[in-house]
Amino acid sequence: MIRRMAEDRKEEVRRATDVVALVQRYLPLRRSGRSWSACCPFHQERTPSFHVWPETQRWKCFSCSRSGDAFAFLMEKEGVEFPEALRMLAREAGISLDPPDPAAAAAAKAKDAAYGAAAFACRWFQGNLKGSPGAAYLKSRGLTGETALEWRLGYAPPGWDGLLQAARGEGIPEAALEAAGLVVPRRGGDGFYDRFRDRVIFPIADTTGRVVGFGARALGDEQPKYLNSPDSAVFQKGRLLFGLDRAREEASKARTLCVMEGYMDVIMSHQHGVRTAVAGLGTAFTQEHAALMRRFADRIVLVYDADAAGKNAADRALGVLLEADLDARVAVLPEGKDPCDLLVLRGPGPLLESLAAAREVFEHLLAGTAARHDL
Ligand SMILES: [Zn+2]
């Protein structure tokens, strides 16, 4: 019953949408016979092989073979999942998708409030960066002010309720802060305290750039060194990649993503023009990660530190990528350097060389075997 209603809505939105008009907003379509054509937005080309047919309301690229309907185009172009594509087109067509079920409506409302709290916290952390120990740390690692701004980096001051107080002033409910993982209930059950204190803040966004969580690096000896938002309705580590919102456009063109270990590695790579870099969120790679990457890339280059921990992490990730039938490669960096340090010390040259020389999995495994047996 519910499924049939969802199908009806989908059809209603499809009927109300003109795929030619939709595509035209992104590409300069030219009439060519019964179709409209342009250079394909999903691979690099000089002569147009991307066509849209008004009659069938479908599109296809004869070069890279991608094809689909209005929903599929939006999913590819905006990097969103089907439900979000449906919402976007429904909104434009003036069709309401509001769930009739009150429990689902309440959950959707709570989720919206959590997104709002995360957006507020992001701005607040950002506003605290200037002149802070966090800014000093970022500068010491070689980050420019422009980069910090682009990545919306921030600082969570010491103290237990800075964010709580600021949010209260803005009328943001504590429940929304808690749902976004920003505050922790006090042990006595009496109120909350700030989760992130005296840490550099790395906002983590979904593919559309909406902030859904945070990575926070300690400045002193506090453990853990990196503290991430806990999983919640709006933040699932198994489905997110740090930096993908900024890397996806370049990745779609190059059909390649470079997966690194740390947030600083990713940010520094982008600062040096390597704009296909992303990172996991400190958890093991999942099939959902692989599916997410496949939307933007066919080739995945794992960039890991040359140490044993780095190699183990690469081997584990490889298993997942191979299972997903992705072209997985391993780039080995010069001994003892992470991408961030390497970039600061020697510019993008050595990293680009390592990426270009990335080994296919078979060679990588063979090299590992050879090292173990001292061949
Ligand atoms: Zn194409």
Residues whose N, C-alpha, C, O or C-beta is under 5 A from the ligand:
A	BS01	ZN	C40 F42 H43 C61 S63 C64
